[in-house]
Amino acid sequence: MLKNNKINQNVIEWLNKAQEDESSVEAIIKEKAAPGVACFLSQQMAEKFLKALLVFYKIDIPKIHDLIRLESILFDVVPDIKKMHNNIKILNRYYIETRYPGDWPEGFSWDDAKEALESAVQIKEFVFDEVGI
C-alpha cells in the first residue's frame, strides 16, 4: 500500500487499486489459474495507472476502458506517453476479448498472460516516474 503525503490522496487510491490488480495477476500466473483473467486484470491494472496519471494532472477521468483513448488524452500533458504505445496497444484488446466467449476463439495462453503483465508493469514504472514515486 502506497502512502505519500506529497501526492493527492485520490492519486494514491488509484495507484493502490492498480497494485491490487497486479497482485492478483501475479497470483493467477503463479497458480496457473486462468490466463484470460490474468490478461484482463493486466489491462485493468494499466487502465488504473493511466487514470491515476489523469488525476495527478487534474484531468477529468472519462468513463472509458479504451487505453488508446486514455493515451491520447494524456498526450498533451505527458508527450512521453508515446513511449508506452506498444504496451498500451498490447493491453487494449484484453478488456473485451477476455470477457466474453467467442471473441477470442483460440483462447489465451500463458505467454499472453506474461506479456500482458510485463506491459502493465512497464506502464506502472512510467507512471511512478511521472508522479515521483
KOLLO-453227 format. One record per residue: y, z, x of N, C-alpha, C in turn; residue in one letter. Coordinates in steps of 0.001 Angstrom, whole numbers, plus 524288, in hexadecimal, padded with zeros to 5 digits. Each point is the difference from the previous one (the first is absolute). Layout:
R / Y / Z / X / Y / Z / X / Y / Z / X / A $
...
//
This chain:
R / 7FB6F / 80000 / 8033C / 80491 / 80000 / 7FCC4 / 804DF / 80000 / 80374 / M $
R / 8034C / 7FC3B / 7FF18 / 804CA / 7FF9F / 80306 / 80427 / 803AE / 7FDF3 / L $
R / 8030D / 80209 / 8039A / 804A5 / 80306 / 7FEAA / 80425 / 7FE68 / 803E8 / K $
R / 804AC / 7FEE6 / 7FE0D / 80445 / 7FE71 / 80367 / 8050A / 8010D / 7FD11 / N $
R / 802FC / 803C1 / 801DF / 804CA / 80183 / 7FD59 / 8044A / 7FBEF / 80074 / N $
R / 7FF69 / 7FC43 / 80380 / 80402 / 7FC06 / 800C9 / 7FF43 / 7FB4A / 7FC6C / K $
R / 7FB8A / 7FFB1 / 7FD64 / 7FED3 / 7FB87 / 7FCAA / 7FFD1 / 801CB / 7FA51 / I $
R / 8021E / 7FCD4 / 7FC92 / 80001 / 80103 / 7FA65 / 7FA88 / 80185 / 7FE30 / N $
R / 7FFB4 / 80415 / 7FCD5 / 7FAFC / 80201 / 7FE21 / 7FCE5 / 7FBD9 / 7FD01 / Q $
R / 802A7 / 7FCA0 / 7FD23 / 7FD5B / 7FBE1 / 7FD1C / 7FD3B / 7FC36 / 803BC / N $
R / 80269 / 7FEE0 / 80471 / 7FD80 / 7FCB0 / 803F7 / 7FB0A / 802A8 / 801F5 / V $
R / 80067 / 804F7 / 80133 / 7FB7F / 80302 / 801E5 / 7FB9B / 7FFEE / 7FBF4 / I $
R / 80151 / 8008A / 7FB08 / 7FBFF / 7FFEE / 7FBF0 / 7FD2D / 7FABE / 7FFD1 / E $
R / 802E5 / 7FBAB / 8007A / 7FD89 / 7FAD3 / 80023 / 7FC6F / 7FF83 / 804C7 / W $
R / 801DD / 801D6 / 80475 / 7FCDC / 7FFB0 / 804C8 / 7FB05 / 80341 / 7FF7B / L $
R / 80073 / 8049F / 7FDC0 / 7FB64 / 80353 / 7FF50 / 7FC0E / 7FD97 / 7FC40 / N $
R / 801E0 / 7FD93 / 7FBC7 / 7FC63 / 7FD69 / 7FC5A / 7FD3C / 7FB77 / 802B9 / K $
R / 802D3 / 7FD31 / 8033E / 7FD99 / 7FBB3 / 802F8 / 7FBD8 / 80214 / 803B6 / A $
R / 8010A / 80472 / 8025A / 7FC31 / 80237 / 803A0 / 7FB32 / 80218 / 7FD23 / Q $
R / 800A0 / 80199 / 7FB20 / 7FB73 / 80177 / 7FCDD / 7FC76 / 7FB3A / 7FF45 / E $
R / 80265 / 7FB84 / 7FEED / 7FCEE / 7FB30 / 7FF85 / 7FD36 / 7FECD / 80524 / D $
R / 802C2 / 800BC / 8044C / 7FDA2 / 7FEFE / 80528 / 7FB3A / 8037E / 800D9 / E $
R / 8006A / 804F5 / 7FEAE / 7FB90 / 8038E / 80093 / 7FB66 / 7FE48 / 7FCA2 / S $
R / 80124 / 7FE30 / 7FB56 / 7FBE2 / 7FE25 / 7FC7F / 7FD57 / 7FB26 / 8022F / S $
R / 80312 / 7FC60 / 80208 / 7FDBA / 7FB3B / 80251 / 7FC77 / 80172 / 8048B / V $
R / 801D6 / 80375 / 8035E / 7FCDD / 8019A / 80483 / 7FAD1 / 8026E / 7FE3A / E $
R / 80026 / 8033D / 7FBF2 / 7FB34 / 8026F / 7FE01 / 7FC4E / 7FBEB / 7FDB0 / A $
R / 80220 / 7FC4B / 7FD31 / 7FCC6 / 7FBDD / 7FDAE / 7FD5F / 7FCCC / 8043E / I $
R / 802E5 / 7FEAB / 803FF / 7FDBE / 7FCE6 / 8044C / 7FBE7 / 80331 / 802E8 / I $
R / 80132 / 804E6 / 80106 / 7FC4B / 80360 / 802C7 / 7FAD9 / 80079 / 7FD00 / K $
R / 80063 / 800B5 / 7FAE3 / 7FB5B / 800C3 / 7FCC2 / 7FD9D / 7FAE2 / 7FE1B / E $
R / 8027D / 7FBA6 / 80151 / 7FE30 / 7FAD5 / 7FE37 / 7FF49 / 7FFF9 / 7FA0C / K $
R / 80404 / 801DD / 7FD44 / 7FFAD / 800A4 / 7FA55 / 80112 / 7FAFA / 7FCFD / A $
R / 80491 / 7FDA6 / 800A9 / 80163 / 7FB6B / 7FCDE / 80456 / 7FCFA / 802C1 / A $
R / 7FEBA / 7FBA8 / 8028C / 803FE / 7FD2E / 802FE / 8047F / 7FDF6 / 7FCAD / P $
R / 7FEF9 / 7FE73 / 7FB1E / 80437 / 7FE23 / 7FCA2 / 803F9 / 8043E / 7FED9 / G $
R / 7FE27 / 804B6 / 7FF39 / 80382 / 8046D / 7FF08 / 8032D / 8012A / 804EA / V $
R / 7FD91 / 7FF9F / 80486 / 802D9 / 800D1 / 804EC / 80456 / 7FBF2 / 8009A / A $
R / 7FEDF / 7FB27 / 7FE93 / 803FE / 7FBDC / 80041 / 8047C / 80130 / 7FC3E / C $
R / 7FEA5 / 8017C / 7FB34 / 803F7 / 8014A / 7FC17 / 8036D / 80489 / 801D9 / F $
R / 7FD96 / 8042C / 801E4 / 80309 / 8048A / 801B3 / 8034E / 7FECB / 804D2 / L $
R / 7FE3A / 7FC73 / 80349 / 80335 / 7FE54 / 80476 / 804E3 / 7FD3A / 7FE14 / S $
R / 7FF62 / 7FCB7 / 7FBEB / 8048C / 7FD6B / 7FDAF / 803B2 / 8041A / 7FDBB / Q $
R / 7FDC9 / 803D5 / 7FD4F / 8032B / 80422 / 7FDAD / 802DD / 80332 / 8042F / Q $
R / 7FD49 / 80108 / 80438 / 8024E / 802D2 / 80462 / 804CB / 7FD0A / 8020F / M $
R / 7FF5D / 7FAEF / 800F2 / 8044F / 7FCCB / 801FD / 80475 / 7FFC6 / 7FC07 / A $
R / 7FEA8 / 7FF6C / 7FB0A / 8040B / 7FFCE / 7FBEB / 80348 / 804F6 / 80011 / E $
R / 7FD7C / 80470 / 8006F / 802DD / 804F8 / 80003 / 8034F / 80092 / 804F1 / K $
R / 7FE09 / 7FE39 / 80471 / 80332 / 8002F / 804BD / 804CC / 7FC81 / 7FF7C / F $
R / 7FF54 / 7FB57 / 7FDCF / 8047A / 7FC80 / 7FF3B / 803D6 / 80245 / 7FC0A / L $
R / 7FE07 / 80276 / 7FBF5 / 80376 / 8026D / 7FC27 / 802CC / 804BD / 80251 / K $
R / 7FD7F / 802C8 / 80389 / 802A7 / 80446 / 802CA / 804A4 / 7FDD8 / 80313 / A $
R / 7FF40 / 7FB6E / 8024B / 80438 / 7FD83 / 802EE / 80478 / 7FE6C / 7FC5B / L $
R / 7FEB4 / 7FE21 / 7FB5F / 80410 / 7FECE / 7FC25 / 8031F / 804EA / 7FEAB / L $
R / 7FD4B / 8044E / 7FF12 / 802A7 / 804E9 / 7FEBC / 8035D / 801BE / 8049C / V $
R / 7FDEF / 7FF81 / 804B8 / 802E8 / 80179 / 804B3 / 80539 / 7FD22 / 80049 / F $
R / 7FFF1 / 7FB03 / 7FE91 / 804C1 / 7FCCE / 80026 / 802F1 / 7FFF3 / 7FAC8 / Y $
R / 7FE79 / 80380 / 7FC7A / 802A9 / 800A9 / 7FAF8 / 8000D / 7FAF5 / 7FCC9 / K $
R / 7FB9E / 7FD5D / 80005 / 7FF3A / 7FB47 / 7FCDE / 7FC72 / 8017D / 7FB77 / I $
R / 8018E / 7FE83 / 7FB54 / 7FCCB / 80129 / 7FB61 / 7FA91 / 7FDA8 / 800A4 / D $
R / 7FC23 / 80303 / 7FE78 / 7FA90 / 7FE3E / 8006D / 7FEA3 / 7FCCF / 7FB29 / I $
R / 7FEB8 / 7FB0C / 800C6 / 7FE4F / 7FCEE / 7FB81 / 7FA76 / 80187 / 7FE69 / P $
R / 7FEC9 / 7FF75 / 7FB0C / 7FABC / 80145 / 7FE17 / 7FC86 / 7FB3A / 800B8 / K $
R / 7FECC / 7FEF7 / 804E6 / 7FCA9 / 7FB9C / 80171 / 7FC03 / 801D9 / 80400 / I $
R / 7FBEC / 7FCE3 / 8009B / 7FBFF / 80131 / 803E3 / 7FF8E / 7FBA0 / 80405 / H $
R / 80357 / 7FC2B / 7FF9F / 7FFFA / 7FB73 / 8036A / 80292 / 80168 / 80534 / D $
R / 7FCDB / 80084 / 8040C / 80202 / 8019B / 8051D / 803AE / 7FBEB / 80256 / L $
R / 7FF11 / 7FB14 / 7FED8 / 80369 / 7FBE2 / 8020C / 8056A / 80069 / 7FD84 / I $
R / 80038 / 8014F / 7FB06 / 8051D / 800D4 / 7FD7A / 802B6 / 804D2 / 8023F / R $
R / 7FD0E / 80421 / 80108 / 80259 / 804A0 / 8026B / 80228 / 7FEA7 / 80567 / L $
R / 7FD07 / 7FCEB / 802ED / 801C8 / 7FE37 / 80528 / 80526 / 7FD09 / 7FF79 / E $
R / 80069 / 7FC8F / 7FC33 / 804CA / 7FCE4 / 7FF66 / 804A6 / 8036B / 7FE75 / S $
R / 7FF13 / 8040E / 7FCE9 / 80431 / 8039F / 7FE91 / 801E2 / 802FD / 804D0 / I $
R / 7FC67 / 80170 / 80357 / 8015D / 80307 / 804B5 / 8028D / 7FCAA / 80445 / L $
R / 7FF2A / 7FAF3 / 7FFDF / 8019C / 7FC9F / 80448 / 805CC / 80083 / 8016A / F $
R / 8036C / 8007D / 7FC26 / 8059E / 80051 / 80127 / 80174 / 804D1 / 80324 / D $
R / 7FD59 / 80462 / 7FF20 / 8014F / 804CD / 802D9 / 7FC63 / 800FD / 804A2 / V $
R / 7FB69 / 7FD96 / 7FFED / 7FC30 / 800B1 / 8043B / 7FDD9 / 7FA9A / 80183 / V $
R / 80320 / 7FCE3 / 802C8 / 7FE36 / 7FAB7 / 80153 / 7FAD8 / 7FFE3 / 8030D / P $
R / 7FEEF / 80420 / 802F0 / 7FB21 / 8002C / 80306 / 7FB2C / 80091 / 7FC99 / D $
R / 800BC / 800BF / 7FAE5 / 7FB85 / 80051 / 7FC76 / 7FCBD / 7FB09 / 80061 / I $
R / 80275 / 7FBBB / 801A1 / 7FD1A / 7FB0E / 80083 / 7FB80 / 8007B / 803E0 / K $
R / 8004F / 803BC / 80388 / 7FBB4 / 800E6 / 803B7 / 7FB15 / 801E3 / 7FD39 / K $
R / 800AA / 80213 / 7FB53 / 7FB99 / 80205 / 7FCF6 / 7FDD9 / 7FC03 / 7FC28 / M $
R / 80238 / 7FB4B / 7FFF1 / 7FE99 / 7FC2E / 7FBFF / 7FA20 / 7FEDD / 7FFC3 / H $
R / 7FD80 / 7FF46 / 80471 / 7FA6A / 7FECC / 7FFE6 / 7FCE9 / 80482 / 7FD98 / N $
R / 8015F / 804CE / 8015B / 7FD5F / 80493 / 7FDBC / 800FD / 80043 / 7FA20 / N $
R / 804CB / 7FF06 / 7FE76 / 8016E / 8001A / 7FA79 / 7FCF5 / 7FBCA / 7FD0C / I $
R / 7FFA0 / 7FB73 / 8024A / 7FD30 / 7FBAD / 7FD86 / 7FA32 / 8014E / 7FF55 / K $
R / 7FDAB / 80251 / 803FE / 7FA7B / 80191 / 7FFB1 / 7FF2E / 803CA / 7FB7C / I $
R / 80363 / 803DC / 7FF8B / 7FF59 / 8042D / 7FC21 / 80194 / 7FE74 / 7FA7A / L $
R / 80398 / 7FC67 / 7FF86 / 80242 / 7FEC8 / 7FAE6 / 7FBE5 / 7FE6B / 7FBF9 / N $
R / 7FC0D / 7FD4C / 801AD / 7FC0F / 7FE0A / 7FC4F / 7FC86 / 80454 / 7FDC9 / R $
R / 7FFD4 / 80473 / 8028E / 7FC4B / 8040C / 7FE6E / 801A4 / 80329 / 7FB3E / Y $
R / 804C5 / 7FF75 / 7FE2F / 80182 / 8030D / 7FB62 / 7FD00 / 7FE25 / 7FB2F / Y $
R / 7FFD4 / 7FAF7 / 7FF1D / 7FD62 / 7FDE3 / 7FB62 / 7FA48 / 7FEBC / 80118 / I $
R / 7FF0A / 7FD59 / 80437 / 7FAC2 / 7FDE2 / 800FC / 7FBC3 / 80422 / 80081 / E $
R / 80167 / 804AF / 8017F / 7FC11 / 80423 / 8008F / 7FF11 / 802E8 / 7FAED / T $
R / 80344 / 7FF30 / 7FC22 / 7FFE0 / 8033B / 7FB50 / 7FC9F / 7FDE5 / 7FB9D / R $
R / 7FF38 / 7FAF4 / 7FFE3 / 7FD66 / 7FDAD / 7FB7C / 7FB7E / 7FC84 / 801AF / Y $
R / 7FBBD / 8000F / 7FD15 / 7FB8A / 7FCAA / 80164 / 80170 / 7FA41 / 7FF7E / P $
R / 7FDC2 / 7FCF3 / 8037F / 800C3 / 7FA62 / 7FFC7 / 8049E / 7FDFD / 80318 / G $
R / 803BE / 80369 / 8015F / 80483 / 7FE33 / 802FA / 7FE99 / 7FECC / 805AA / D $
R / 7FBF1 / 8026F / 801EA / 7FE44 / 7FF31 / 80561 / 7FA0D / 7FFCB / 7FFC5 / W $
R / 7FDD0 / 7FB93 / 7FE3D / 7FA60 / 7FFBD / 7FED1 / 7FC6B / 8016B / 80489 / P $
R / 80196 / 7FED6 / 804C4 / 7FC8D / 8012A / 8046D / 80048 / 805B3 / 801B6 / E $
R / 80374 / 8030A / 7FDA5 / 80056 / 80588 / 8014B / 8033C / 80109 / 804DC / G $
R / 80050 / 804E3 / 80169 / 8030F / 801B4 / 80480 / 7FC54 / 80253 / 80406 / F $
R / 80123 / 7FEE0 / 804E0 / 7FCA2 / 801C9 / 80442 / 80274 / 804B6 / 802B7 / S $
R / 7FCE1 / 8026B / 80360 / 80218 / 80446 / 8032C / 803EB / 7FDF4 / 803EE / W $
R / 7FF67 / 7FB1C / 801AF / 803F5 / 7FDA3 / 8036D / 80534 / 7FF83 / 7FD1F / D $
R / 7FFC8 / 7FE72 / 7FAFB / 804C8 / 7FFC6 / 7FCD9 / 80286 / 80565 / 7FFAA / D $
R / 7FCD8 / 803F6 / 7FF05 / 80204 / 80556 / 7FF72 / 8028B / 801E3 / 80509 / A $
R / 7FD7F / 7FEF6 / 80468 / 8022D / 801AB / 8050B / 804FB / 7FD0F / 8013E / K $
R / 80015 / 7FADF / 7FEE9 / 804BD / 7FCE3 / 800E5 / 80473 / 801EE / 7FC7F / E $
R / 7FEBC / 80150 / 7FB22 / 803FB / 801F3 / 7FC67 / 8024B / 80522 / 801FC / A $
R / 7FCAE / 80395 / 801A5 / 801ED / 804FD / 8020A / 8034F / 7FF28 / 804E1 / L $
R / 7FE3B / 7FCAD / 8038B / 8030C / 7FEED / 804C1 / 80560 / 7FDC9 / 7FEAB / E $
R / 80034 / 7FC7E / 7FC2C / 80506 / 7FDC1 / 7FE60 / 80387 / 80436 / 7FDAE / S $
R / 7FDCA / 8035F / 7FCC3 / 80314 / 80426 / 7FD9A / 801F8 / 803EC / 80415 / A $
R / 7FCC5 / 80122 / 803DB / 801A0 / 8039F / 8042B / 8047C / 7FDA3 / 80330 / V $
R / 7FFD5 / 7FAF3 / 800E9 / 80459 / 7FD82 / 802D4 / 8050F / 80060 / 7FCD5 / Q $
R / 7FF99 / 7FF62 / 7FADA / 8049F / 800A1 / 7FCA9 / 801DA / 805AA / 80032 / I $
R / 7FC67 / 803A7 / 7FFD9 / 80158 / 80593 / 80074 / 80312 / 80104 / 80501 / K $
R / 7FE08 / 7FE17 / 8045F / 8029C / 800E2 / 804FF / 80572 / 7FD94 / 80011 / E $
R / 80086 / 7FB66 / 7FDA7 / 8051B / 7FD72 / 7FF9F / 803C2 / 80364 / 7FCE2 / F $
R / 7FE38 / 801DC / 7FB82 / 8034C / 8033F / 7FCA3 / 80174 / 8051D / 802A7 / V $
R / 7FC39 / 80285 / 8028A / 80123 / 804D9 / 802CB / 80423 / 7FF1A / 80430 / F $
R / 7FF8D / 7FBC7 / 802D8 / 803FF / 7FEC1 / 803F8 / 80550 / 7FF3C / 7FD70 / D $
R / 80009 / 7FD4D / 7FBA8 / 804E7 / 7FEBA / 7FD54 / 802BF / 804EC / 7FDF0 / E $
R / 7FD01 / 803B6 / 7FE01 / 8026E / 804BC / 7FDCD / 80084 / 80467 / 80404 / V $
R / 7FDEC / 7FF26 / 804A0 / 800A1 / 803D9 / 8042E / 7FC16 / 80461 / 8001D / G $
R / 7FB33 / 7FED0 / 7FE68 / 7FBCF / 803EF / 80037 / 7FC7A / 7FEC9 / 80499 / I $
//
